[in-house]
Structure formats: C-alpha cells, structure tokens
Amino acid sequence: MGKVRIALVKRTARKLLELYPHEVSTDFEKNKELVNKYVYLKSKKLRNQIAGYLTHLAKLRARELQREAGTEAEA
C-alpha cells in the first residue's frame, strides 16, 4: 500500500495544474522549480511532496491524452 498524501498537497498540486497547465511537466526537478516559483513554502519536504504529486498528475494526464489520441486514430 502506498503513502497517503495530505489534502493540502493534493489541493495545491491540482490548483497549480489548473492555473499553469503548460508549465507542468513529467520531470520532478522542473516541477520543484515551478512550485518554488508560484507557492511560498518554508518547508522543503512539503515542496517536494507537492512537486511529486504534480508529477504524478502530469503523467496521468499524458497517459489519458495518449489513450484519447489512440481511440481517435482507430475511428
């Protein structure tokens, strides 16, 4: 079983994805910089958790877009 993320991490990552969809990538390091740029945090651990969840969401979104492109090509 995986680790449970706190609501603050999920809420913040989803909001960043909603506001800056073109800046979010599947690269953790780039997302860390993005979080530093737009969110004021004193905690390095919290920044990393948000960036990690943001990376996870970006990978899910990319997989979903790829799946949609595959079904459109078949039709």
Biopython code that builds the backbone (N, CA, C, O; Angstrom):
import numpy as np
from Bio.PDB.StructureBuilder import StructureBuilder

atoms = [
    (1, "MET", "N", (0.837, -1.178, 0.000)),
    (1, "MET", "CA", (0.000, 0.000, 0.000)),
    (1, "MET", "C", (0.881, 1.240, 0.000)),
    (1, "MET", "O", (1.920, 1.269, 0.660)),
    (2, "GLY", "N", (0.466, 2.266, -0.742)),
    (2, "GLY", "CA", (1.264, 3.485, -0.862)),
    (2, "GLY", "C", (1.038, 4.450, 0.279)),
    (2, "GLY", "O", (0.203, 4.233, 1.157)),
    (3, "LYS", "N", (1.805, 5.520, 0.239)),
    (3, "LYS", "CA", (1.658, 6.548, 1.260)),
    (3, "LYS", "C", (0.433, 7.406, 0.963)),
    (3, "LYS", "O", (0.044, 7.581, -0.191)),
    (4, "VAL", "N", (-0.155, 7.926, 2.009)),
    (4, "VAL", "CA", (-1.319, 8.779, 1.876)),
    (4, "VAL", "C", (-0.848, 10.228, 1.846)),
    (4, "VAL", "O", (-0.069, 10.651, 2.700)),
    (5, "ARG", "N", (-1.321, 10.984, 0.865)),
    (5, "ARG", "CA", (-0.942, 12.388, 0.768)),
    (5, "ARG", "C", (-1.972, 13.234, 1.503)),
    (5, "ARG", "O", (-3.168, 12.945, 1.465)),
    (6, "ILE", "N", (-1.499, 14.281, 2.172)),
    (6, "ILE", "CA", (-2.421, 15.158, 2.889)),
    (6, "ILE", "C", (-3.182, 16.028, 1.893)),
    (6, "ILE", "O", (-2.732, 16.249, 0.770)),
    (7, "ALA", "N", (-4.333, 16.512, 2.321)),
    (7, "ALA", "CA", (-5.218, 17.286, 1.444)),
    (7, "ALA", "C", (-4.544, 18.553, 0.938)),
    (7, "ALA", "O", (-4.793, 18.966, -0.194)),
    (8, "LEU", "N", (-3.704, 19.175, 1.743)),
    (8, "LEU", "CA", (-3.011, 20.393, 1.327)),
    (8, "LEU", "C", (-2.152, 20.139, 0.096)),
    (8, "LEU", "O", (-2.124, 20.960, -0.821)),
    (9, "VAL", "N", (-1.458, 19.018, 0.069)),
    (9, "VAL", "CA", (-0.601, 18.664, -1.062)),
    (9, "VAL", "C", (-1.451, 18.461, -2.311)),
    (9, "VAL", "O", (-1.128, 18.995, -3.372)),
    (10, "LYS", "N", (-2.518, 17.705, -2.197)),
    (10, "LYS", "CA", (-3.383, 17.422, -3.342)),
    (10, "LYS", "C", (-4.047, 18.691, -3.861)),
    (10, "LYS", "O", (-4.069, 18.937, -5.067)),
    (11, "ARG", "N", (-4.583, 19.491, -2.954)),
    (11, "ARG", "CA", (-5.280, 20.716, -3.339)),
    (11, "ARG", "C", (-4.347, 21.686, -4.053)),
    (11, "ARG", "O", (-4.708, 22.264, -5.078)),
    (12, "THR", "N", (-3.144, 21.862, -3.507)),
    (12, "THR", "CA", (-2.180, 22.788, -4.084)),
    (12, "THR", "C", (-1.709, 22.315, -5.453)),
    (12, "THR", "O", (-1.609, 23.117, -6.382)),
    (13, "ALA", "N", (-1.418, 21.029, -5.591)),
    (13, "ALA", "CA", (-0.950, 20.483, -6.862)),
    (13, "ALA", "C", (-2.035, 20.596, -7.931)),
    (13, "ALA", "O", (-1.747, 20.958, -9.072)),
    (14, "ARG", "N", (-3.263, 20.293, -7.573)),
    (14, "ARG", "CA", (-4.364, 20.388, -8.541)),
    (14, "ARG", "C", (-4.575, 21.832, -8.991)),
    (14, "ARG", "O", (-4.855, 22.094, -10.160)),
    (15, "LYS", "N", (-4.437, 22.761, -8.052)),
    (15, "LYS", "CA", (-4.614, 24.181, -8.380)),
    (15, "LYS", "C", (-3.502, 24.648, -9.322)),
    (15, "LYS", "O", (-3.765, 25.384, -10.273)),
    (16, "LEU", "N", (-2.263, 24.224, -9.062)),
    (16, "LEU", "CA", (-1.151, 24.577, -9.945)),
    (16, "LEU", "C", (-1.364, 23.995, -11.341)),
    (16, "LEU", "O", (-1.088, 24.659, -12.340)),
    (17, "LEU", "N", (-1.848, 22.772, -11.411)),
    (17, "LEU", "CA", (-2.107, 22.135, -12.700)),
    (17, "LEU", "C", (-3.215, 22.868, -13.452)),
    (17, "LEU", "O", (-3.172, 22.985, -14.677)),
    (18, "GLU", "N", (-4.197, 23.357, -12.717)),
    (18, "GLU", "CA", (-5.307, 24.091, -13.321)),
    (18, "GLU", "C", (-4.853, 25.460, -13.832)),
    (18, "GLU", "O", (-5.249, 25.880, -14.920)),
    (19, "LEU", "N", (-4.021, 26.156, -13.046)),
    (19, "LEU", "CA", (-3.600, 27.512, -13.392)),
    (19, "LEU", "C", (-2.468, 27.553, -14.409)),
    (19, "LEU", "O", (-2.427, 28.454, -15.247)),
    (20, "TYR", "N", (-1.553, 26.596, -14.350)),
    (20, "TYR", "CA", (-0.368, 26.600, -15.214)),
    (20, "TYR", "C", (-0.192, 25.253, -15.924)),
    (20, "TYR", "O", (0.827, 24.589, -15.734)),
    (21, "PRO", "N", (-1.165, 24.844, -16.733)),
    (21, "PRO", "CA", (-1.082, 23.510, -17.338)),
    (21, "PRO", "C", (0.084, 23.341, -18.317)),
    (21, "PRO", "O", (0.591, 22.231, -18.483)),
    (22, "HIS", "N", (0.511, 24.422, -18.962)),
    (22, "HIS", "CA", (1.581, 24.315, -19.948)),
    (22, "HIS", "C", (2.972, 24.310, -19.316)),
    (22, "HIS", "O", (3.950, 23.940, -19.966)),
    (23, "GLU", "N", (3.063, 24.718, -18.054)),
    (23, "GLU", "CA", (4.360, 24.738, -17.372)),
    (23, "GLU", "C", (4.643, 23.450, -16.609)),
    (23, "GLU", "O", (5.795, 23.160, -16.287)),
    (24, "VAL", "N", (3.608, 22.682, -16.322)),
    (24, "VAL", "CA", (3.761, 21.432, -15.579)),
    (24, "VAL", "C", (4.322, 20.362, -16.513)),
    (24, "VAL", "O", (3.870, 20.218, -17.649)),
    (25, "SER", "N", (5.314, 19.612, -16.022)),
    (25, "SER", "CA", (5.898, 18.560, -16.841)),
    (25, "SER", "C", (5.933, 17.246, -16.067)),
    (25, "SER", "O", (5.530, 17.184, -14.906)),
    (26, "THR", "N", (6.416, 16.206, -16.723)),
    (26, "THR", "CA", (6.553, 14.915, -16.059)),
    (26, "THR", "C", (7.911, 14.789, -15.381)),
    (26, "THR", "O", (8.253, 13.727, -14.862)),
    (27, "ASP", "N", (8.686, 15.872, -15.385)),
    (27, "ASP", "CA", (10.002, 15.893, -14.748)),
    (27, "ASP", "C", (9.893, 16.501, -13.348)),
    (27, "ASP", "O", (9.475, 17.649, -13.197)),
    (28, "PHE", "N", (10.269, 15.730, -12.333)),
    (28, "PHE", "CA", (10.155, 16.157, -10.941)),
    (28, "PHE", "C", (10.948, 17.437, -10.669)),
    (28, "PHE", "O", (10.454, 18.331, -9.982)),
    (29, "GLU", "N", (12.163, 17.536, -11.195)),
    (29, "GLU", "CA", (13.021, 18.703, -10.935)),
    (29, "GLU", "C", (12.392, 19.986, -11.475)),
    (29, "GLU", "O", (12.444, 21.025, -10.816)),
    (30, "LYS", "N", (11.804, 19.922, -12.660)),
    (30, "LYS", "CA", (11.147, 21.100, -13.246)),
    (30, "LYS", "C", (9.929, 21.497, -12.422)),
    (30, "LYS", "O", (9.655, 22.683, -12.235)),
    (31, "ASN", "N", (9.203, 20.502, -11.933)),
    (31, "ASN", "CA", (8.032, 20.788, -11.115)),
    (31, "ASN", "C", (8.421, 21.385, -9.763)),
    (31, "ASN", "O", (7.683, 22.198, -9.205)),
    (32, "LYS", "N", (9.569, 20.984, -9.242)),
    (32, "LYS", "CA", (10.068, 21.571, -7.993)),
    (32, "LYS", "C", (10.312, 23.067, -8.176)),
    (32, "LYS", "O", (9.962, 23.872, -7.312)),
    (33, "GLU", "N", (10.912, 23.429, -9.298)),
    (33, "GLU", "CA", (11.150, 24.845, -9.604)),
    (33, "GLU", "C", (9.831, 25.592, -9.767)),
    (33, "GLU", "O", (9.697, 26.731, -9.321)),
    (34, "LEU", "N", (8.866, 24.951, -10.403)),
    (34, "LEU", "CA", (7.548, 25.543, -10.596)),
    (34, "LEU", "C", (6.872, 25.835, -9.250)),
    (34, "LEU", "O", (6.303, 26.908, -9.052)),
    (35, "VAL", "N", (6.942, 24.876, -8.342)),
    (35, "VAL", "CA", (6.349, 25.056, -7.016)),
    (35, "VAL", "C", (7.059, 26.196, -6.279)),
    (35, "VAL", "O", (6.407, 27.017, -5.634)),
    (36, "ASN", "N", (8.381, 26.247, -6.372)),
    (36, "ASN", "CA", (9.135, 27.336, -5.747)),
    (36, "ASN", "C", (8.727, 28.687, -6.308)),
    (36, "ASN", "O", (8.673, 29.677, -5.578)),
    (37, "LYS", "N", (8.444, 28.731, -7.591)),
    (37, "LYS", "CA", (8.115, 29.977, -8.277)),
    (37, "LYS", "C", (6.749, 30.525, -7.863)),
    (37, "LYS", "O", (6.598, 31.732, -7.671)),
    (38, "TYR", "N", (5.752, 29.644, -7.723)),
    (38, "TYR", "CA", (4.382, 30.096, -7.516)),
    (38, "TYR", "C", (3.827, 29.922, -6.105)),
    (38, "TYR", "O", (2.787, 30.497, -5.784)),
    (39, "VAL", "N", (4.492, 29.150, -5.265)),
    (39, "VAL", "CA", (3.968, 28.894, -3.916)),
    (39, "VAL", "C", (5.039, 29.248, -2.895)),
    (39, "VAL", "O", (6.184, 28.812, -3.013)),
    (40, "TYR", "N", (4.668, 30.041, -1.891)),
    (40, "TYR", "CA", (5.608, 30.371, -0.832)),
    (40, "TYR", "C", (5.554, 29.281, 0.227)),
    (40, "TYR", "O", (4.539, 29.101, 0.899)),
    (41, "LEU", "N", (6.665, 28.554, 0.367)),
    (41, "LEU", "CA", (6.754, 27.481, 1.356)),
    (41, "LEU", "C", (8.079, 27.590, 2.104)),
    (41, "LEU", "O", (9.117, 27.870, 1.506)),
    (42, "LYS", "N", (8.035, 27.371, 3.393)),
    (42, "LYS", "CA", (9.264, 27.316, 4.172)),
    (42, "LYS", "C", (9.812, 25.901, 4.226)),
    (42, "LYS", "O", (11.009, 25.699, 4.427)),
    (43, "SER", "N", (8.938, 24.928, 4.047)),
    (43, "SER", "CA", (9.306, 23.529, 4.207)),
    (43, "SER", "C", (9.731, 22.901, 2.878)),
    (43, "SER", "O", (8.976, 22.907, 1.906)),
    (44, "LYS", "N", (10.933, 22.368, 2.854)),
    (44, "LYS", "CA", (11.444, 21.688, 1.672)),
    (44, "LYS", "C", (10.671, 20.379, 1.438)),
    (44, "LYS", "O", (10.404, 19.995, 0.300)),
    (45, "LYS", "N", (10.326, 19.716, 2.530)),
    (45, "LYS", "CA", (9.598, 18.448, 2.433)),
    (45, "LYS", "C", (8.230, 18.651, 1.786)),
    (45, "LYS", "O", (7.821, 17.867, 0.929)),
    (46, "LEU", "N", (7.531, 19.696, 2.194)),
    (46, "LEU", "CA", (6.211, 19.981, 1.640)),
    (46, "LEU", "C", (6.319, 20.351, 0.159)),
    (46, "LEU", "O", (5.490, 19.935, -0.650)),
    (47, "ARG", "N", (7.342, 21.131, -0.190)),
    (47, "ARG", "CA", (7.562, 21.488, -1.597)),
    (47, "ARG", "C", (7.769, 20.225, -2.439)),
    (47, "ARG", "O", (7.204, 20.096, -3.525)),
    (48, "ASN", "N", (8.578, 19.303, -1.930)),
    (48, "ASN", "CA", (8.862, 18.073, -2.654)),
    (48, "ASN", "C", (7.618, 17.192, -2.786)),
    (48, "ASN", "O", (7.417, 16.544, -3.813)),
    (49, "GLN", "N", (6.790, 17.169, -1.747)),
    (49, "GLN", "CA", (5.560, 16.387, -1.809)),
    (49, "GLN", "C", (4.615, 16.945, -2.865)),
    (49, "GLN", "O", (4.009, 16.186, -3.622)),
    (50, "ILE", "N", (4.488, 18.269, -2.918)),
    (50, "ILE", "CA", (3.622, 18.905, -3.914)),
    (50, "ILE", "C", (4.165, 18.656, -5.318)),
    (50, "ILE", "O", (3.406, 18.327, -6.230)),
    (51, "ALA", "N", (5.465, 18.813, -5.490)),
    (51, "ALA", "CA", (6.081, 18.586, -6.803)),
    (51, "ALA", "C", (5.927, 17.124, -7.229)),
    (51, "ALA", "O", (5.701, 16.849, -8.408)),
    (52, "GLY", "N", (6.045, 16.203, -6.304)),
    (52, "GLY", "CA", (5.885, 14.787, -6.612)),
    (52, "GLY", "C", (4.473, 14.459, -7.040)),
    (52, "GLY", "O", (4.272, 13.714, -7.999)),
    (53, "TYR", "N", (3.492, 15.005, -6.345)),
    (53, "TYR", "CA", (2.095, 14.756, -6.713)),
    (53, "TYR", "C", (1.768, 15.420, -8.046)),
    (53, "TYR", "O", (1.000, 14.882, -8.844)),
    (54, "LEU", "N", (2.355, 16.595, -8.282)),
    (54, "LEU", "CA", (2.179, 17.292, -9.549)),
    (54, "LEU", "C", (2.742, 16.459, -10.704)),
    (54, "LEU", "O", (2.142, 16.388, -11.777)),
    (55, "THR", "N", (3.884, 15.838, -10.479)),
    (55, "THR", "CA", (4.484, 14.958, -11.481)),
    (55, "THR", "C", (3.572, 13.762, -11.744)),
    (55, "THR", "O", (3.375, 13.362, -12.891)),
    (56, "HIS", "N", (3.027, 13.205, -10.685)),
    (56, "HIS", "CA", (2.094, 12.073, -10.804)),
    (56, "HIS", "C", (0.871, 12.470, -11.631)),
    (56, "HIS", "O", (0.450, 11.724, -12.516)),
    (57, "LEU", "N", (0.300, 13.644, -11.345)),
    (57, "LEU", "CA", (-0.868, 14.110, -12.087)),
    (57, "LEU", "C", (-0.533, 14.366, -13.552)),
    (57, "LEU", "O", (-1.342, 14.078, -14.434)),
    (58, "ALA", "N", (0.653, 14.906, -13.812)),
    (58, "ALA", "CA", (1.073, 15.179, -15.188)),
    (58, "ALA", "C", (1.227, 13.887, -15.976)),
    (58, "ALA", "O", (0.864, 13.828, -17.151)),
    (59, "LYS", "N", (1.763, 12.853, -15.340)),
    (59, "LYS", "CA", (1.913, 11.561, -16.016)),
    (59, "LYS", "C", (0.544, 10.944, -16.304)),
    (59, "LYS", "O", (0.342, 10.365, -17.371)),
    (60, "LEU", "N", (-0.388, 11.062, -15.371)),
    (60, "LEU", "CA", (-1.737, 10.553, -15.593)),
    (60, "LEU", "C", (-2.413, 11.280, -16.750)),
    (60, "LEU", "O", (-3.072, 10.661, -17.585)),
    (61, "ARG", "N", (-2.242, 12.605, -16.792)),
    (61, "ARG", "CA", (-2.832, 13.411, -17.852)),
    (61, "ARG", "C", (-2.241, 13.032, -19.209)),
    (61, "ARG", "O", (-2.967, 12.922, -20.196)),
    (62, "ALA", "N", (-0.920, 12.832, -19.257)),
    (62, "ALA", "CA", (-0.249, 12.448, -20.504)),
    (62, "ALA", "C", (-0.738, 11.086, -20.983)),
    (62, "ALA", "O", (-0.962, 10.892, -22.177)),
    (63, "ARG", "N", (-0.902, 10.150, -20.065)),
    (63, "ARG", "CA", (-1.389, 8.813, -20.412)),
    (63, "ARG", "C", (-2.818, 8.886, -20.948)),
    (63, "ARG", "O", (-3.173, 8.191, -21.900)),
    (64, "GLU", "N", (-3.638, 9.744, -20.318)),
    (64, "GLU", "CA", (-5.017, 9.902, -20.742)),
    (64, "GLU", "C", (-5.093, 10.521, -22.143)),
    (64, "GLU", "O", (-5.895, 10.084, -22.968)),
    (65, "LEU", "N", (-4.264, 11.534, -22.413)),
    (65, "LEU", "CA", (-4.243, 12.164, -23.733)),
    (65, "LEU", "C", (-3.774, 11.181, -24.799)),
    (65, "LEU", "O", (-4.272, 11.185, -25.925)),
    (66, "GLN", "N", (-2.819, 10.345, -24.434)),
    (66, "GLN", "CA", (-2.305, 9.348, -25.364)),
    (66, "GLN", "C", (-3.391, 8.326, -25.698)),
    (66, "GLN", "O", (-3.532, 7.903, -26.846)),
    (67, "ARG", "N", (-4.144, 7.944, -24.685)),
    (67, "ARG", "CA", (-5.241, 6.992, -24.877)),
    (67, "ARG", "C", (-6.315, 7.574, -25.787)),
    (67, "ARG", "O", (-6.844, 6.883, -26.657)),
    (68, "GLU", "N", (-6.637, 8.867, -25.577)),
    (68, "GLU", "CA", (-7.640, 9.530, -26.408)),
    (68, "GLU", "C", (-7.170, 9.629, -27.847)),
    (68, "GLU", "O", (-7.962, 9.439, -28.770)),
    (69, "ALA", "N", (-5.899, 9.924, -28.051)),
    (69, "ALA", "CA", (-5.345, 10.021, -29.404)),
    (69, "ALA", "C", (-5.389, 8.657, -30.088)),
    (69, "ALA", "O", (-5.615, 8.576, -31.296)),
    (70, "GLY", "N", (-5.179, 7.614, -29.341)),
    (70, "GLY", "CA", (-5.232, 6.254, -29.885)),
    (70, "GLY", "C", (-6.625, 5.861, -30.321)),
    (70, "GLY", "O", (-6.792, 5.206, -31.351)),
    (71, "THR", "N", (-7.634, 6.252, -29.550)),
    (71, "THR", "CA", (-9.006, 5.909, -29.907)),
    (71, "THR", "C", (-9.497, 6.747, -31.074)),
    (71, "THR", "O", (-10.327, 6.279, -31.853)),
    (72, "GLU", "N", (-9.008, 7.972, -31.217)),
    (72, "GLU", "CA", (-9.392, 8.810, -32.351)),
    (72, "GLU", "C", (-8.783, 8.281, -33.640)),
    (72, "GLU", "O", (-9.400, 8.363, -34.702)),
    (73, "ALA", "N", (-7.560, 7.732, -33.547)),
    (73, "ALA", "CA", (-6.899, 7.189, -34.726)),
    (73, "ALA", "C", (-7.620, 5.941, -35.248)),
    (73, "ALA", "O", (-7.632, 5.687, -36.452)),
    (74, "GLU", "N", (-8.215, 5.171, -34.346)),
    (74, "GLU", "CA", (-8.941, 3.961, -34.734)),
    (74, "GLU", "C", (-10.257, 4.290, -35.425)),
    (74, "GLU", "O", (-10.714, 3.538, -36.285)),
    (75, "ALA", "N", (-10.863, 5.401, -35.056)),
    (75, "ALA", "CA", (-12.193, 5.754, -35.595)),
    (75, "ALA", "C", (-12.151, 6.344, -36.975)),
    (75, "ALA", "O", (-13.195, 6.680, -37.535)),
]
sb = StructureBuilder()
sb.init_structure("model")
sb.init_model(0)
sb.init_chain("A")
sb.init_seg("    ")
for serial, (resi, resn, name, xyz) in enumerate(atoms, 1):
    if name == "N":
        sb.init_residue(resn, " ", resi, " ")
    sb.init_atom(name, np.array(xyz, "f"), 0.0, 1.0, " ", f" {name:<3s}", serial, name[0])
structure = sb.get_structure()
